[in-house]
Amino acid sequence: MTRDGAVTSLVTQHAAAKINLALHVTGRRSDGYHWLETLVVFTEAGDTLTIEPAASDSLVLSGPFSDKLSHHENNLVSRARDRLRSALAANGRSAPPVAIQLDKHLPIASGIGGGSADAAAALRALQALWRAEDIDLRALARDLGADVPMCLSRHPQLASGIGEQTKAIEGFPALDLVLVNPGVHVATPAVFTALSRKDNPPLPSVSGLSTPSSVIDYLRETRNDLQLPAIGLAPEIEQALKALAASDALFSRMSGSGATCFGLYADPHQAARAAAQIAEHAPNWYVKATRSFATENSR
Ligand code: C5P
């Protein structure tokens, strides 16, 4: 830190995977975006973003999914950097060059918000590095993508609008999960287009969800409206759901527009055992046991 408090050294941010526990599509906007209501949690599994001052801007990728990173998501981190720099420049302030390293552990374009989480992590890290506390990150995040604002926090949240209006849920518990991606890509716009009914009922009230079993009871009353259309485009998703059910998941469902699915388990040991079983059955799939952040642990 300098004497004025600016961070001059390395800033590391965890970009947590976003899991849509439930997602109801309630309408369609005239611009083609969809109204939705979704209950989201964030997990210990995620990417890691490291940023430090440098002589010139750079973005270096590492990690198991770095070679698969699409141009689009790659650009989302750079775009986050450029948006925050422009916002500072509009206030007559400079934002010196930075070296960004993205350690990519989440599968790409897979319904768990990897690119959105990376963009949100970049905004948070650069806000610290550039002392940009006065800049409204949510407005910048909204411009980067519908899911980026929710990824600015790790709170369990209820999101509405097109996903950009978020409300933290109080007292929500941690959940033991297994994430399974069968290695197929489904394009988000194609899944929304394939959804036949777009005026589905909203989510029931989320009040009183304080234990994992109350969450599971709640989830049984809800849906992911995108699951069926996604399976229509990529039948492998059904194989992932079957593998989760066969591993004694208490509940399983697809996240977001897919193809990643999640299972919920009674404790971390059962989640780890299920992950090992599924990975043995399907060695080429992404399979990860993890835990979601409870409200208390949220940043
Ligand atoms: O905002 P983002 O770039 O993440 O959205 C990707 C695409 O997903 C949009 O272009 C749109 O086709 C679709 N989408 C949607 N309704 C939402 C969010 C995304 O139709 N609420």
py3Dmol code that shows the C-alpha trace and the ligand (Angstrom):
import py3Dmol

protein = """\
ATOM      1  CA  MET A   1       0.000   0.000   0.000  1.00  0.00           C
ATOM      2  CA  THR A   2       1.102   3.594  -0.593  1.00  0.00           C
ATOM      3  CA  ARG A   3       0.525   6.312   2.025  1.00  0.00           C
ATOM      4  CA  ASP A   4      -2.759   7.288   0.387  1.00  0.00           C
ATOM      5  CA  GLY A   5      -3.930   3.671   0.794  1.00  0.00           C
ATOM      6  CA  ALA A   6      -3.718   2.580  -2.846  1.00  0.00           C
ATOM      7  CA  VAL A   7      -2.944  -1.098  -3.293  1.00  0.00           C
ATOM      8  CA  THR A   8       0.368  -1.336  -5.143  1.00  0.00           C
ATOM      9  CA  SER A   9       0.939  -5.066  -5.009  1.00  0.00           C
ATOM     10  CA  LEU A  10      -0.808  -8.223  -6.035  1.00  0.00           C
ATOM     11  CA  VAL A  11      -4.595  -8.603  -5.607  1.00  0.00           C
ATOM     12  CA  THR A  12      -6.136 -12.080  -5.735  1.00  0.00           C
ATOM     13  CA  GLN A  13      -9.853 -12.730  -6.120  1.00  0.00           C
ATOM     14  CA  HIS A  14     -11.790 -15.982  -6.043  1.00  0.00           C
ATOM     15  CA  ALA A  15     -14.315 -16.174  -8.910  1.00  0.00           C
ATOM     16  CA  ALA A  16     -16.872 -18.569  -7.428  1.00  0.00           C
ATOM     17  CA  ALA A  17     -19.048 -20.824  -9.578  1.00  0.00           C
ATOM     18  CA  LYS A  18     -22.685 -19.663  -9.627  1.00  0.00           C
ATOM     19  CA  ILE A  19     -25.313 -22.374  -9.223  1.00  0.00           C
ATOM     20  CA  ASN A  20     -28.930 -21.703 -10.192  1.00  0.00           C
ATOM     21  CA  LEU A  21     -30.729 -23.925  -7.675  1.00  0.00           C
ATOM     22  CA  ALA A  22     -34.036 -22.939  -9.291  1.00  0.00           C
ATOM     23  CA  LEU A  23     -34.795 -20.834 -12.374  1.00  0.00           C
ATOM     24  CA  HIS A  24     -38.258 -19.837 -13.565  1.00  0.00           C
ATOM     25  CA  VAL A  25     -38.634 -17.995 -16.863  1.00  0.00           C
ATOM     26  CA  THR A  26     -41.611 -15.669 -16.425  1.00  0.00           C
ATOM     27  CA  GLY A  27     -41.738 -13.668 -19.654  1.00  0.00           C
ATOM     28  CA  ARG A  28     -39.941 -12.255 -22.648  1.00  0.00           C
ATOM     29  CA  ARG A  29     -38.759  -8.685 -23.172  1.00  0.00           C
ATOM     30  CA  SER A  30     -39.244  -6.899 -26.479  1.00  0.00           C
ATOM     31  CA  ASP A  31     -35.447  -6.954 -27.043  1.00  0.00           C
ATOM     32  CA  GLY A  32     -35.397 -10.779 -26.851  1.00  0.00           C
ATOM     33  CA  TYR A  33     -34.061 -11.084 -23.275  1.00  0.00           C
ATOM     34  CA  HIS A  34     -36.186 -13.110 -20.864  1.00  0.00           C
ATOM     35  CA  TRP A  35     -37.653 -12.163 -17.514  1.00  0.00           C
ATOM     36  CA  LEU A  36     -36.718 -14.700 -14.899  1.00  0.00           C
ATOM     37  CA  GLU A  37     -36.579 -15.445 -11.204  1.00  0.00           C
ATOM     38  CA  THR A  38     -33.687 -17.508  -9.948  1.00  0.00           C
ATOM     39  CA  LEU A  39     -32.308 -18.702  -6.619  1.00  0.00           C
ATOM     40  CA  VAL A  40     -28.503 -18.703  -6.806  1.00  0.00           C
ATOM     41  CA  VAL A  41     -25.670 -19.818  -4.543  1.00  0.00           C
ATOM     42  CA  PHE A  42     -21.895 -19.612  -5.014  1.00  0.00           C
ATOM     43  CA  THR A  43     -19.343 -22.349  -4.364  1.00  0.00           C
ATOM     44  CA  GLU A  44     -15.826 -22.827  -3.086  1.00  0.00           C
ATOM     45  CA  ALA A  45     -15.080 -24.288  -6.536  1.00  0.00           C
ATOM     46  CA  GLY A  46     -14.128 -21.469  -8.864  1.00  0.00           C
ATOM     47  CA  ASP A  47     -11.484 -19.683 -10.918  1.00  0.00           C
ATOM     48  CA  THR A  48      -8.733 -17.523  -9.430  1.00  0.00           C
ATOM     49  CA  LEU A  49      -7.895 -14.105 -10.754  1.00  0.00           C
ATOM     50  CA  THR A  50      -4.603 -12.408  -9.847  1.00  0.00           C
ATOM     51  CA  ILE A  51      -3.891  -8.805 -10.790  1.00  0.00           C
ATOM     52  CA  GLU A  52      -0.793  -6.683 -10.252  1.00  0.00           C
ATOM     53  CA  PRO A  53       0.574  -3.388 -11.564  1.00  0.00           C
ATOM     54  CA  ALA A  54       2.717  -3.794 -14.702  1.00  0.00           C
ATOM     55  CA  ALA A  55       4.407  -1.810 -17.451  1.00  0.00           C
ATOM     56  CA  SER A  56       1.635  -2.718 -19.912  1.00  0.00           C
ATOM     57  CA  ASP A  57      -1.741  -4.506 -19.876  1.00  0.00           C
ATOM     58  CA  SER A  58      -1.687  -8.279 -20.278  1.00  0.00           C
ATOM     59  CA  LEU A  59      -3.962 -11.289 -19.718  1.00  0.00           C
ATOM     60  CA  VAL A  60      -2.376 -14.694 -19.148  1.00  0.00           C
ATOM     61  CA  LEU A  61      -4.475 -17.870 -18.828  1.00  0.00           C
ATOM     62  CA  SER A  62      -3.607 -20.984 -16.865  1.00  0.00           C
ATOM     63  CA  GLY A  63      -5.439 -23.955 -15.351  1.00  0.00           C
ATOM     64  CA  PRO A  64      -7.243 -27.021 -16.711  1.00  0.00           C
ATOM     65  CA  PHE A  65      -9.762 -25.094 -18.862  1.00  0.00           C
ATOM     66  CA  SER A  66      -7.472 -22.302 -20.102  1.00  0.00           C
ATOM     67  CA  ASP A  67      -6.980 -23.867 -23.538  1.00  0.00           C
ATOM     68  CA  LYS A  68     -10.751 -24.062 -24.054  1.00  0.00           C
ATOM     69  CA  LEU A  69     -11.412 -20.483 -23.083  1.00  0.00           C
ATOM     70  CA  SER A  70     -13.448 -18.876 -25.825  1.00  0.00           C
ATOM     71  CA  HIS A  71     -12.575 -15.505 -27.197  1.00  0.00           C
ATOM     72  CA  HIS A  72     -15.815 -14.134 -25.770  1.00  0.00           C
ATOM     73  CA  GLU A  73     -15.041 -14.991 -22.149  1.00  0.00           C
ATOM     74  CA  ASN A  74     -11.436 -14.042 -22.514  1.00  0.00           C
ATOM     75  CA  ASN A  75     -12.721 -10.660 -23.586  1.00  0.00           C
ATOM     76  CA  LEU A  76     -15.091 -10.394 -20.647  1.00  0.00           C
ATOM     77  CA  VAL A  77     -12.163  -9.926 -18.221  1.00  0.00           C
ATOM     78  CA  SER A  78     -10.461  -7.438 -20.562  1.00  0.00           C
ATOM     79  CA  ARG A  79     -13.778  -5.664 -21.083  1.00  0.00           C
ATOM     80  CA  ALA A  80     -14.281  -5.402 -17.317  1.00  0.00           C
ATOM     81  CA  ARG A  81     -10.812  -3.826 -17.032  1.00  0.00           C
ATOM     82  CA  ASP A  82     -11.523  -1.395 -19.902  1.00  0.00           C
ATOM     83  CA  ARG A  83     -14.969  -0.418 -18.538  1.00  0.00           C
ATOM     84  CA  LEU A  84     -13.615   0.422 -15.078  1.00  0.00           C
ATOM     85  CA  ARG A  85     -10.691   2.336 -16.600  1.00  0.00           C
ATOM     86  CA  SER A  86     -13.114   4.375 -18.755  1.00  0.00           C
ATOM     87  CA  ALA A  87     -15.306   5.124 -15.731  1.00  0.00           C
ATOM     88  CA  LEU A  88     -12.247   6.437 -13.862  1.00  0.00           C
ATOM     89  CA  ALA A  89     -11.069   8.414 -16.912  1.00  0.00           C
ATOM     90  CA  ALA A  90     -14.513  10.074 -17.073  1.00  0.00           C
ATOM     91  CA  ASN A  91     -13.747  11.395 -13.561  1.00  0.00           C
ATOM     92  CA  GLY A  92     -10.297  12.594 -14.671  1.00  0.00           C
ATOM     93  CA  ARG A  93      -8.453   9.776 -12.925  1.00  0.00           C
ATOM     94  CA  SER A  94      -5.838   7.404 -14.256  1.00  0.00           C
ATOM     95  CA  ALA A  95      -5.884   3.603 -14.104  1.00  0.00           C
ATOM     96  CA  PRO A  96      -2.329   2.324 -14.673  1.00  0.00           C
ATOM     97  CA  PRO A  97      -1.613  -0.857 -16.683  1.00  0.00           C
ATOM     98  CA  VAL A  98      -2.122  -4.239 -15.043  1.00  0.00           C
ATOM     99  CA  ALA A  99      -1.013  -7.832 -15.574  1.00  0.00           C
ATOM    100  CA  ILE A 100      -3.968 -10.188 -15.108  1.00  0.00           C
ATOM    101  CA  GLN A 101      -3.635 -13.922 -14.605  1.00  0.00           C
ATOM    102  CA  LEU A 102      -6.747 -16.071 -14.845  1.00  0.00           C
ATOM    103  CA  ASP A 103      -6.425 -19.579 -13.414  1.00  0.00           C
ATOM    104  CA  LYS A 104      -9.352 -21.311 -15.115  1.00  0.00           C
ATOM    105  CA  HIS A 105     -10.787 -24.255 -13.171  1.00  0.00           C
ATOM    106  CA  LEU A 106     -14.451 -24.003 -14.202  1.00  0.00           C
ATOM    107  CA  PRO A 107     -15.674 -25.454 -17.502  1.00  0.00           C
ATOM    108  CA  ILE A 108     -16.328 -22.809 -20.136  1.00  0.00           C
ATOM    109  CA  ALA A 109     -19.854 -21.640 -21.085  1.00  0.00           C
ATOM    110  CA  SER A 110     -21.437 -24.283 -18.894  1.00  0.00           C
ATOM    111  CA  GLY A 111     -24.278 -22.670 -16.917  1.00  0.00           C
ATOM    112  CA  ILE A 112     -22.274 -21.976 -13.765  1.00  0.00           C
ATOM    113  CA  GLY A 113     -21.268 -18.433 -14.587  1.00  0.00           C
ATOM    114  CA  GLY A 114     -17.541 -18.867 -15.139  1.00  0.00           C
ATOM    115  CA  GLY A 115     -17.140 -15.911 -17.497  1.00  0.00           C
ATOM    116  CA  SER A 116     -19.501 -13.718 -15.442  1.00  0.00           C
ATOM    117  CA  ALA A 117     -17.684 -14.647 -12.210  1.00  0.00           C
ATOM    118  CA  ASP A 118     -14.321 -13.819 -13.804  1.00  0.00           C
ATOM    119  CA  ALA A 119     -15.600 -10.420 -14.973  1.00  0.00           C
ATOM    120  CA  ALA A 120     -17.038  -9.651 -11.511  1.00  0.00           C
ATOM    121  CA  ALA A 121     -13.759 -10.739  -9.850  1.00  0.00           C
ATOM    122  CA  ALA A 122     -11.820  -8.478 -12.223  1.00  0.00           C
ATOM    123  CA  LEU A 123     -14.048  -5.512 -11.295  1.00  0.00           C
ATOM    124  CA  ARG A 124     -13.569  -6.177  -7.545  1.00  0.00           C
ATOM    125  CA  ALA A 125      -9.789  -6.657  -7.818  1.00  0.00           C
ATOM    126  CA  LEU A 126      -9.285  -3.584  -9.994  1.00  0.00           C
ATOM    127  CA  GLN A 127     -11.514  -1.488  -7.740  1.00  0.00           C
ATOM    128  CA  ALA A 128      -9.075  -2.285  -4.899  1.00  0.00           C
ATOM    129  CA  LEU A 129      -5.959  -1.779  -7.023  1.00  0.00           C
ATOM    130  CA  TRP A 130      -7.130   1.506  -8.542  1.00  0.00           C
ATOM    131  CA  ARG A 131      -8.880   2.860  -5.412  1.00  0.00           C
ATOM    132  CA  ALA A 132     -12.131   3.084  -7.356  1.00  0.00           C
ATOM    133  CA  GLU A 133     -14.490   2.726  -4.369  1.00  0.00           C
ATOM    134  CA  ASP A 134     -16.623   5.596  -5.632  1.00  0.00           C
ATOM    135  CA  ILE A 135     -17.413   3.836  -8.923  1.00  0.00           C
ATOM    136  CA  ASP A 136     -20.721   1.917  -9.045  1.00  0.00           C
ATOM    137  CA  LEU A 137     -19.539  -1.572 -10.014  1.00  0.00           C
ATOM    138  CA  ARG A 138     -23.108  -2.839 -10.414  1.00  0.00           C
ATOM    139  CA  ALA A 139     -23.793  -0.472 -13.315  1.00  0.00           C
ATOM    140  CA  LEU A 140     -20.575  -1.560 -15.060  1.00  0.00           C
ATOM    141  CA  ALA A 141     -21.380  -5.220 -14.314  1.00  0.00           C
ATOM    142  CA  ARG A 142     -24.865  -4.903 -15.853  1.00  0.00           C
ATOM    143  CA  ASP A 143     -23.334  -3.717 -19.125  1.00  0.00           C
ATOM    144  CA  LEU A 144     -21.017  -6.737 -19.204  1.00  0.00           C
ATOM    145  CA  GLY A 145     -23.786  -9.361 -18.916  1.00  0.00           C
ATOM    146  CA  ALA A 146     -27.056 -10.198 -17.172  1.00  0.00           C
ATOM    147  CA  ASP A 147     -25.333 -12.546 -14.677  1.00  0.00           C
ATOM    148  CA  VAL A 148     -22.327 -10.355 -13.822  1.00  0.00           C
ATOM    149  CA  PRO A 149     -24.025  -8.209 -11.088  1.00  0.00           C
ATOM    150  CA  MET A 150     -25.043 -11.298  -9.058  1.00  0.00           C
ATOM    151  CA  CYS A 151     -21.415 -12.520  -9.191  1.00  0.00           C
ATOM    152  CA  LEU A 152     -20.164  -9.363  -7.403  1.00  0.00           C
ATOM    153  CA  SER A 153     -21.143 -11.012  -4.092  1.00  0.00           C
ATOM    154  CA  ARG A 154     -21.087 -14.552  -2.718  1.00  0.00           C
ATOM    155  CA  HIS A 155     -24.398 -14.193  -0.891  1.00  0.00           C
ATOM    156  CA  PRO A 156     -27.138 -16.677  -1.649  1.00  0.00           C
ATOM    157  CA  GLN A 157     -29.448 -14.482  -3.709  1.00  0.00           C
ATOM    158  CA  LEU A 158     -32.794 -14.201  -5.360  1.00  0.00           C
ATOM    159  CA  ALA A 159     -32.336 -12.596  -8.768  1.00  0.00           C
ATOM    160  CA  SER A 160     -35.081 -11.178 -10.973  1.00  0.00           C
ATOM    161  CA  GLY A 161     -35.489  -8.894 -13.993  1.00  0.00           C
ATOM    162  CA  ILE A 162     -33.204 -10.497 -16.591  1.00  0.00           C
ATOM    163  CA  GLY A 163     -31.044 -11.703 -13.670  1.00  0.00           C
ATOM    164  CA  GLU A 164     -29.494  -8.337 -12.860  1.00  0.00           C
ATOM    165  CA  GLN A 165     -31.794  -7.344  -9.951  1.00  0.00           C
ATOM    166  CA  THR A 166     -30.521  -9.159  -6.884  1.00  0.00           C
ATOM    167  CA  LYS A 167     -31.613  -9.551  -3.289  1.00  0.00           C
ATOM    168  CA  ALA A 168     -29.457 -11.307  -0.674  1.00  0.00           C
ATOM    169  CA  ILE A 169     -31.254 -14.092   1.220  1.00  0.00           C
ATOM    170  CA  GLU A 170     -30.736 -14.030   4.991  1.00  0.00           C
ATOM    171  CA  GLY A 171     -29.906 -17.161   6.982  1.00  0.00           C
ATOM    172  CA  PHE A 172     -29.390 -19.447   3.979  1.00  0.00           C
ATOM    173  CA  PRO A 173     -27.331 -22.581   4.785  1.00  0.00           C
ATOM    174  CA  ALA A 174     -24.205 -24.000   3.137  1.00  0.00           C
ATOM    175  CA  LEU A 175     -24.942 -26.938   0.827  1.00  0.00           C
ATOM    176  CA  ASP A 176     -22.767 -29.924  -0.083  1.00  0.00           C
ATOM    177  CA  LEU A 177     -22.827 -30.350  -3.838  1.00  0.00           C
ATOM    178  CA  VAL A 178     -21.363 -32.261  -6.715  1.00  0.00           C
ATOM    179  CA  LEU A 179     -21.070 -30.469 -10.051  1.00  0.00           C
ATOM    180  CA  VAL A 180     -21.137 -32.602 -13.191  1.00  0.00           C
ATOM    181  CA  ASN A 181     -20.544 -31.390 -16.738  1.00  0.00           C
ATOM    182  CA  PRO A 182     -20.803 -34.034 -19.446  1.00  0.00           C
ATOM    183  CA  GLY A 183     -18.447 -32.114 -21.750  1.00  0.00           C
ATOM    184  CA  VAL A 184     -21.065 -30.652 -24.093  1.00  0.00           C
ATOM    185  CA  HIS A 185     -21.629 -26.975 -24.874  1.00  0.00           C
ATOM    186  CA  VAL A 186     -25.067 -25.471 -25.210  1.00  0.00           C
ATOM    187  CA  ALA A 187     -25.409 -21.870 -26.385  1.00  0.00           C
ATOM    188  CA  THR A 188     -27.510 -19.813 -23.935  1.00  0.00           C
ATOM    189  CA  PRO A 189     -29.531 -17.969 -26.633  1.00  0.00           C
ATOM    190  CA  ALA A 190     -30.394 -21.303 -28.320  1.00  0.00           C
ATOM    191  CA  VAL A 191     -31.705 -22.746 -25.040  1.00  0.00           C
ATOM    192  CA  PHE A 192     -33.917 -19.701 -24.371  1.00  0.00           C
ATOM    193  CA  THR A 193     -35.195 -19.876 -27.958  1.00  0.00           C
ATOM    194  CA  ALA A 194     -36.028 -23.593 -27.596  1.00  0.00           C
ATOM    195  CA  LEU A 195     -38.129 -22.914 -24.487  1.00  0.00           C
ATOM    196  CA  SER A 196     -41.736 -23.279 -25.643  1.00  0.00           C
ATOM    197  CA  ARG A 197     -43.556 -21.678 -22.701  1.00  0.00           C
ATOM    198  CA  LYS A 198     -42.139 -18.324 -21.573  1.00  0.00           C
ATOM    199  CA  ASP A 199     -44.836 -17.189 -19.126  1.00  0.00           C
ATOM    200  CA  ASN A 200     -44.224 -19.597 -16.271  1.00  0.00           C
ATOM    201  CA  PRO A 201     -45.261 -18.854 -12.661  1.00  0.00           C
ATOM    202  CA  PRO A 202     -42.709 -17.029 -10.443  1.00  0.00           C
ATOM    203  CA  LEU A 203     -40.723 -18.751  -7.663  1.00  0.00           C
ATOM    204  CA  PRO A 204     -42.441 -19.402  -4.333  1.00  0.00           C
ATOM    205  CA  SER A 205     -41.276 -17.202  -1.415  1.00  0.00           C
ATOM    206  CA  VAL A 206     -37.756 -18.035  -0.205  1.00  0.00           C
ATOM    207  CA  SER A 207     -38.373 -17.090   3.424  1.00  0.00           C
ATOM    208  CA  GLY A 208     -37.471 -19.624   6.135  1.00  0.00           C
ATOM    209  CA  LEU A 209     -34.855 -21.553   4.150  1.00  0.00           C
ATOM    210  CA  SER A 210     -32.384 -22.119   6.992  1.00  0.00           C
ATOM    211  CA  THR A 211     -31.444 -25.811   6.734  1.00  0.00           C
ATOM    212  CA  PRO A 212     -30.355 -27.972   3.785  1.00  0.00           C
ATOM    213  CA  SER A 213     -33.492 -30.104   4.146  1.00  0.00           C
ATOM    214  CA  SER A 214     -35.756 -27.023   4.025  1.00  0.00           C
ATOM    215  CA  VAL A 215     -33.914 -25.954   0.858  1.00  0.00           C
ATOM    216  CA  ILE A 216     -34.451 -29.388  -0.727  1.00  0.00           C
ATOM    217  CA  ASP A 217     -38.173 -29.338   0.174  1.00  0.00           C
ATOM    218  CA  TYR A 218     -38.369 -25.890  -1.421  1.00  0.00           C
ATOM    219  CA  LEU A 219     -36.512 -26.997  -4.566  1.00  0.00           C
ATOM    220  CA  ARG A 220     -38.999 -29.835  -5.083  1.00  0.00           C
ATOM    221  CA  GLU A 221     -41.671 -27.132  -5.537  1.00  0.00           C
ATOM    222  CA  THR A 222     -39.605 -25.361  -8.196  1.00  0.00           C
ATOM    223  CA  ARG A 223     -38.027 -25.981 -11.604  1.00  0.00           C
ATOM    224  CA  ASN A 224     -35.282 -24.977 -13.942  1.00  0.00           C
ATOM    225  CA  ASP A 225     -37.401 -24.055 -16.944  1.00  0.00           C
ATOM    226  CA  LEU A 226     -34.311 -24.233 -19.165  1.00  0.00           C
ATOM    227  CA  GLN A 227     -33.549 -27.871 -18.333  1.00  0.00           C
ATOM    228  CA  LEU A 228     -35.912 -29.551 -20.819  1.00  0.00           C
ATOM    229  CA  PRO A 229     -35.000 -27.341 -23.797  1.00  0.00           C
ATOM    230  CA  ALA A 230     -31.288 -27.801 -22.974  1.00  0.00           C
ATOM    231  CA  ILE A 231     -31.701 -31.598 -22.874  1.00  0.00           C
ATOM    232  CA  GLY A 232     -33.437 -31.341 -26.270  1.00  0.00           C
ATOM    233  CA  LEU A 233     -30.279 -29.677 -27.632  1.00  0.00           C
ATOM    234  CA  ALA A 234     -27.771 -31.831 -25.710  1.00  0.00           C
ATOM    235  CA  PRO A 235     -29.152 -35.216 -24.554  1.00  0.00           C
ATOM    236  CA  GLU A 236     -25.881 -35.867 -22.631  1.00  0.00           C
ATOM    237  CA  ILE A 237     -27.311 -33.596 -19.907  1.00  0.00           C
ATOM    238  CA  GLU A 238     -29.804 -36.333 -19.084  1.00  0.00           C
ATOM    239  CA  GLN A 239     -26.890 -38.769 -18.632  1.00  0.00           C
ATOM    240  CA  ALA A 240     -25.320 -36.383 -16.106  1.00  0.00           C
ATOM    241  CA  LEU A 241     -28.628 -36.137 -14.207  1.00  0.00           C
ATOM    242  CA  LYS A 242     -28.983 -39.933 -14.209  1.00  0.00           C
ATOM    243  CA  ALA A 243     -25.434 -40.327 -12.870  1.00  0.00           C
ATOM    244  CA  LEU A 244     -26.224 -37.891 -10.034  1.00  0.00           C
ATOM    245  CA  ALA A 245     -29.449 -39.741  -9.181  1.00  0.00           C
ATOM    246  CA  ALA A 246     -27.581 -43.082  -9.198  1.00  0.00           C
ATOM    247  CA  SER A 247     -25.037 -41.627  -6.750  1.00  0.00           C
ATOM    248  CA  ASP A 248     -27.843 -41.114  -4.182  1.00  0.00           C
ATOM    249  CA  ALA A 249     -28.067 -37.345  -4.560  1.00  0.00           C
ATOM    250  CA  LEU A 250     -30.874 -36.005  -2.354  1.00  0.00           C
ATOM    251  CA  PHE A 251     -31.784 -33.680  -5.217  1.00  0.00           C
ATOM    252  CA  SER A 252     -30.356 -33.032  -8.691  1.00  0.00           C
ATOM    253  CA  ARG A 253     -30.970 -30.497 -11.449  1.00  0.00           C
ATOM    254  CA  MET A 254     -29.251 -28.590 -14.267  1.00  0.00           C
ATOM    255  CA  SER A 255     -27.809 -25.121 -13.495  1.00  0.00           C
ATOM    256  CA  GLY A 256     -28.540 -22.062 -15.671  1.00  0.00           C
ATOM    257  CA  SER A 257     -28.760 -22.863 -19.372  1.00  0.00           C
ATOM    258  CA  GLY A 258     -26.523 -25.937 -18.862  1.00  0.00           C
ATOM    259  CA  ALA A 259     -24.856 -28.168 -19.420  1.00  0.00           C
ATOM    260  CA  THR A 260     -23.503 -28.393 -15.836  1.00  0.00           C
ATOM    261  CA  CYS A 261     -25.785 -30.230 -13.393  1.00  0.00           C
ATOM    262  CA  PHE A 262     -25.593 -30.317  -9.605  1.00  0.00           C
ATOM    263  CA  GLY A 263     -26.499 -32.865  -6.951  1.00  0.00           C
ATOM    264  CA  LEU A 264     -27.093 -32.080  -3.269  1.00  0.00           C
ATOM    265  CA  TYR A 265     -25.844 -34.412  -0.505  1.00  0.00           C
ATOM    266  CA  ALA A 266     -26.239 -34.740   3.242  1.00  0.00           C
ATOM    267  CA  ASP A 267     -22.579 -33.984   4.068  1.00  0.00           C
ATOM    268  CA  PRO A 268     -19.129 -33.440   2.466  1.00  0.00           C
ATOM    269  CA  HIS A 269     -18.208 -37.146   2.764  1.00  0.00           C
ATOM    270  CA  GLN A 270     -21.247 -38.271   0.789  1.00  0.00           C
ATOM    271  CA  ALA A 271     -20.557 -35.585  -1.813  1.00  0.00           C
ATOM    272  CA  ALA A 272     -16.910 -36.713  -2.122  1.00  0.00           C
ATOM    273  CA  ARG A 273     -17.974 -40.355  -2.398  1.00  0.00           C
ATOM    274  CA  ALA A 274     -20.554 -39.547  -5.072  1.00  0.00           C
ATOM    275  CA  ALA A 275     -18.009 -37.474  -7.035  1.00  0.00           C
ATOM    276  CA  ALA A 276     -15.520 -40.367  -6.980  1.00  0.00           C
ATOM    277  CA  GLN A 277     -18.219 -42.788  -8.144  1.00  0.00           C
ATOM    278  CA  ILE A 278     -19.351 -40.539 -11.021  1.00  0.00           C
ATOM    279  CA  ALA A 279     -15.778 -39.736 -12.085  1.00  0.00           C
ATOM    280  CA  GLU A 280     -15.004 -43.462 -12.249  1.00  0.00           C
ATOM    281  CA  HIS A 281     -18.094 -44.077 -14.380  1.00  0.00           C
ATOM    282  CA  ALA A 282     -17.359 -41.113 -16.704  1.00  0.00           C
ATOM    283  CA  PRO A 283     -13.645 -40.231 -16.613  1.00  0.00           C
ATOM    284  CA  ASN A 284     -13.977 -37.565 -19.331  1.00  0.00           C
ATOM    285  CA  TRP A 285     -16.610 -35.493 -17.520  1.00  0.00           C
ATOM    286  CA  TYR A 286     -15.937 -32.547 -15.226  1.00  0.00           C
ATOM    287  CA  VAL A 287     -16.914 -33.795 -11.750  1.00  0.00           C
ATOM    288  CA  LYS A 288     -16.322 -31.696  -8.645  1.00  0.00           C
ATOM    289  CA  ALA A 289     -17.442 -32.042  -5.027  1.00  0.00           C
ATOM    290  CA  THR A 290     -17.740 -28.636  -3.408  1.00  0.00           C
ATOM    291  CA  ARG A 291     -19.643 -26.571  -0.838  1.00  0.00           C
ATOM    292  CA  SER A 292     -21.728 -23.455  -1.335  1.00  0.00           C
ATOM    293  CA  PHE A 293     -21.261 -20.342   0.797  1.00  0.00           C
ATOM    294  CA  ALA A 294     -23.876 -19.812   3.501  1.00  0.00           C
ATOM    295  CA  THR A 295     -25.204 -16.305   4.119  1.00  0.00           C
ATOM    296  CA  GLU A 296     -22.975 -16.040   7.234  1.00  0.00           C
ATOM    297  CA  ASN A 297     -19.814 -16.780   5.254  1.00  0.00           C
ATOM    298  CA  SER A 298     -20.608 -14.347   2.485  1.00  0.00           C
ATOM    299  CA  ARG A 299     -18.303 -11.446   1.798  1.00  0.00           C
TER     300      ARG A 299
END
"""
ligand_1 = """\
21
C5P
O -26.342 -11.068 -20.832
P -25.612 -12.211 -21.438
O -24.621 -11.796 -22.487
O -25.005 -13.142 -20.438
O -26.721 -13.095 -22.181
C -26.399 -14.017 -23.184
C -27.650 -14.346 -23.998
O -28.539 -15.147 -23.233
C -28.468 -13.153 -24.413
O -28.005 -12.623 -25.634
C -29.862 -13.737 -24.568
O -29.993 -14.382 -25.813
C -29.890 -14.797 -23.510
N -30.528 -14.343 -22.250
C -31.902 -14.189 -22.221
N -32.507 -13.769 -21.066
C -31.781 -13.535 -19.945
C -30.384 -13.693 -19.957
C -29.775 -14.108 -21.133
O -32.598 -14.395 -23.226
N -32.405 -13.155 -18.838
"""
view = py3Dmol.view(width=600, height=400)
view.addModel(protein, "pdb")
view.setStyle({"model": 0}, {"cartoon": {"style": "trace"}})
view.addModel(ligand_1, "xyz")
view.setStyle({"model": 1}, {"stick": {}})
view.zoomTo()
view.show()
